[in-house]
Amino acid sequence: MTTTARTTSARVLIAADKFKGSLTAVEVAEHLTAGIRKARPEVDVEALPVADGGDGTVAAAVANGFARHEVEVTGPLGASVTAAFALREGTAVVEMAEAAGLQHLPPGVFVPLTATTYGAGELLLAAIEAGATTIIFGVGGSATTDGGAGMLDALGARLLDQDGDSIPWGGGGLRELVSADLSGMDPRLKNVEVVLASDVDNPLTGPKGAAAVYGPQKGATDEDVKLLDAALAHLAETLGEQEAAASPGAGAAGGIGFGALVGLRARFRPGIEILMEELGVEAAIGRASLVVTGEGSLDEQTLHGKAPAGVAAAARDAGKPVVAVCGRVAIGKKELAAAGIEKAYALTDLESDVERCIAEAGPLLETLGERLAADRL
């Protein structure tokens, strides 16, 4: 009787997003890898941090081989901030939140009527100057609701009031808009392909628009929301672009999606879809025997364009099993299964105190990695 030594061909792909407020996507991959290897040191682990276009997108690109570039731009309050974009072989990943994100506001400070996207336009120009001919423009996590007017201003558009002066920055300033001329925008834009990468497909205005859905998260009162929604509608009307205002993605990141569609001739694509292509995630799925995805909270939003849903769909198409790691699970097993996720491992399974989960996310995630490996490998 002969026996054959047991071998393993297990190869795990970790393609998870950040745990917002506690771990970056890179840190999630590092801690999870450490946990898996504690339990199964022989297993081959490949880590490809992912993002869906929101904050953390540049970091994910850099972790996957893009070069990081830093520039000084105008922040949402008008003061200078340091922002980064990623570049590889003529393709740039530009994250609007790097220039106009909530992270640039002091704690507890919101300026829903005056926050500007001017710095996002400066960041786009910096990417072009660095040699970008294709720009993946990730939008999300914004402090702004100006329809991209500040961005267009930085790129050379003329948005003027009744006296022929530039309108004030911010969504509130759109009320003073009398004329708009995009013909003077930087001519280099004509030779650049821009992809609007977002995890939301909201229109610019209305009950599902930028102001109504996301304005309150940026400090907008009920009256502010009404004012901003009317101001955004006024911007679209002045530009003669009501059809574009109704397009999917126009309402992304305070309406900067609209500015990109109209001023940059951008194509809208789900952020996780385009980023998986650029980061090589689909090829990595083909090499894997198990795919691990995840984000801080697995909830209803996850199912609508977030990174884990995109990764799970691609893995399902490739016939590969998928599990998820997260801080907490707020959807049922049936919803997870419909998304292609066989099981979710949550930090709250180990520690019921959410504050401790956030504070001790790294060590807890390593423990989850051990548990996952023991279950699945």
N, C-alpha and C positions, 0 to 999 in steps of 0.2 A: 504494500500500500504506500502510495506516495502522497505527499502533502505539498501544497503550494503556499509560499509565504504570502501573507495578506499585504496588499498594496492599496494605496488610496490615490484616486485621481481627482479628489475634491478640489475645486477651485472656487473661491468665494469672491464675488465682486461686491464691493461696498460703494454704492452710488446714492449717497444721502445728502440732503440739504442741511443747512444750519439748524441748530436748536436755538431759536431766537431768544436773546436775552441771557444765554448761558454759554453756548459753544458755537464756534464757527463750523462750517462744513468740513474744513480741514481737521479741526480738533475732534469732531465726531468720528471721522475716519480713523484718526490715530488711536483714540481710546477704544473704539470697537475692535480694531485690529489687535490691539494689545490683549483685550479680553478673549478673543477667539484663539489667539496663539497660546494663551495660558492653558486653555482646555485641550486644544488640538495643535500642538506646535508643528506638526507635519503638514498642515493644510496650507495651500498656496492662497494668499490673500492679495487681491488687486484693489486699490482704492482710487476712485475717481470722484472727488467731491463735485456736486452738481448744484445748480441754482435755476430759478425759473424766470430770471430777468430783474428781480427785485434786489434789495440790498444783499450783498454777498456775492453777486455775479462776477465782479472783477476778481475777487479773491479766488473763486472757483476756477476761473480761466487761468490765473497765474499758477495755481496748484497743478494745472494740467499742461504746463509748458509755455504759456504766453509770458512775454516780458512785461514787467510792471513799469509804468511811467507815471511820475507825479508832476503836477503843475499847480500853480496858484490861480484860483478862480474866485468869482463872486459868489458868496454863500447866500442862502435864502433871506438873510437879514440885511444883505448889502455889504457886509464885511468880508474880507478876504479869507478863504479857507484853502486847505490843501486837499486836492482831489486826485484820484488815480484812474488810469484806464489801462487796459491790457492790449498788447499788440503782438501778432505773429504773422509773418509773411503777408503783409498787406491787409490783414483782417484785424480790426480793432473791436474790443468789447468795451463799450462805454456805458457806465451805470449812472443814470441821472441823479440817484440818491447820493452819489459821491459829491455832487455839487449842490444839490438842493434838497437833501434828505432831512428827515426829522432829527437825525443824529447831530445836526449842526445847530439845533436850537438848545438853549439852556434848559435844564430840567424844569418842567412845569410852565414853560413859556411857549405860547402858540400865537402865530400872527396870520390867521387865515385870510385876511383881506390884503395883506401887503407882501407876503412871502413871494419871492421871485425865482424864476427858472433861468435867469440871465447866465448864471454860471454854467448851466448845462450846455448852453450854446458855445460858451468859451471852451468847454471841455471837448465838444465835438470838433471845434476848429483846431485844438491842440492835437487831436488824433489825426486829422487830415494833414497837418503840418509834419507829423511824424511819419507819414507815408501810407496812411490807411486809404484803401480804395473800396473796401467793404466795411461797414460799421454795423455791428449788432448793438442796437440801442436798447439796453435794458431799462425798463421804467417800473417804478414801484418804490414804496417807502418814502414818498415825497412829503415835504412840508407845505406844498404849494397847491393853489387852485387857480392858476392864471391862464389855462388853455394853451400853455407853451408860448405865451406872448413875450415873456422875458427872453426865452431862448431865441425866438425869431428876431428880436431886437438885437441881440448879440451877434447874430448872423447877418445883419445888415438890412433887415426889414424896417420900414418906416410906419409906425403906428402912432398917429397924431391926433391931438385934440382940436377943438374949434379955433385955437389960435395958431395952429401949425406947429405946436410943440409936442415932444414925445409925451405920451401918457405916463402917469405914475406907475411904478412897478406893482405887481400883485393883481389878484383877481378883482379887487375893488377898483383899481385904476381903469379897468376895461369899460366902466360906465362912461368914461370921458372920451372914449374912442369915437372919432368922426370919420377918419379916412385911414385906409390901410394899403400899403404898397409893398409887395414882396419882390419887385423886379430888381432891386439893388442888393439882393442877398449875395453872399460870397460866391463868385463864379465857379470856384472849385467844387462846390456841392453838385454841380451838374455831372461830374465825373465820378461821383461816389454813390455806391449802392447802399441804402440804409434799410435795415430790417428792424421794425418795431417789435421788440420782444417783450411780451407781457403775460402775466398769468390771469388777467381779467379782460373781458370783452365788452365792457360797458360802453354805451354811447356817451356823447359829451354832456347832454342835458336831459332833464326829465327825471322821473322818480327813480330811475336806475342810473342816472348820470353821475358825473364826477362830484358835484357839490352835494347832492342828496345822499349818496351812499358813503362817500369817504370824507366829506367835509367835517362832520362831527368828530372824527378821529383826529382832526387837525385843529380842533378848538373852535370850530364854527358853531355859533348858536343857531337856533331856528331862523332868526331873522337874517343872519349871515348866509345861511344856506339859500334862502330865497333870493337874496341880493346876488350871490355868486352865480346861481343858476341863470338868472336873468342876464348877468354880465357875460357869461359864456355864450348864451344864445345871441347876444348882441355882437360878440366877436365873430361868430359864424355868419351872421347876417351881413355884417359889414364886409367880410371877405367874400360873400356870395358862395359860401361853402356849407350850406345846410345839409346837403347830401353826405358830405364827408363827416359832418358832426354826428350823423346817425350810424356811422360805420362801426363795426366791432373794434374795440381798442381805442376809440377816440377819447373816451373818458378816463383812460388809464393815467395814473399819477397826476391827478388834478387837471386832467385835460391836456397834458403835454403830448399825449398820443395824437390828439387832433392837430396840434402844431406840427408834429412830425409827418403826419399823413399829408397835410396841405403844403407845408413849406419845404419839406425834404423829400417829397414823393416817396415816402417810406412804404414798405410792404409790411402788413401786420401778420405776425405768426406767433403761435403760443410759445412763450419763452423757453419752456423745457424742451420743446420739439427742436428748435433751432440750436439750442445749446448742447443737446445730446449729440447732434451731428458734429458740431465744432469740437467738442471735447472727446469724441471717439467712444461714446458710451455704448452705442449699438454694437460696435465691433467687440467691445469688452464683454457685453452680454453674451455674445456668441461663444466666447472662450470660457464662460463660467458654468459651473454646475449648480450654483445657488446664488441668487441675487438678493442683496440686502439694501433696502432703501429706507427713507424715513425723513422726519422733520420734527420740530418741537411739539406740535400738536396735530394729531391725525383727527380731522374733523370734517364737517361738510365742505368747507373750502378746499380741503385736500383733493376732493373728488372733482373739482372744477378747475383744472389747469395747473395745479401745483406740481412740484417736482416729483413727489412719490408716485402720483397717479401716472405721470408720463413715463417714468422708469418702469413701473409695473406693467403698463400697457405694452411697452416694447419687449419686455421679458416674456410676457404671455404670448405675444406674436412669435417669439423665438422658441416657445415651448420650454422655458426655463422657470423653475419654481422661484417664488418671491416671498420674502418675509420683510417686516418693517420694524424699525426701532424708533422710539419717540419718547417725548416727555410724558404725554398722556394720550389716551384714546377716548375720543368723544363720539365715535360711531360704532355701530354694531358689527358682529362677525359677518352678517349677510352683506352689508355695504362694503366691507373690506374684501370679501370674496368676489363681489361684482367688479371691484377695481383690479382684481388679479392678485390680491395680497392674501396669502394663506394664513398668516398669523402675525399679530403685532406684539412686540415686546416693549413694555412701557416702564419708564423710571418709577412711575407711581405704583407699579407692581411690587417694587422693592421698598419704597419709602412713600407713605401716604401724605406726608407734609410737603406741599408743593414748593414752599420756600426752600426747604432743604434739598429738594430735587434740583432746583435751579442752582443753589450754592455748591452742591456736591455732584453736579451732573457728570463730570469726568469719571470719577471712581465708580459711580453707579452704572454708567454706561459700560465700563469694563466688566462689571459683574454681569450685566445683561449679555455681553458678548460671550462670556463663559457659558451662561445658561443656553444661549442660542446654539453655540457649538455643540454642547452636550446633547441637545434635542435633535439637531439637524445634520450633524457631520459624523 
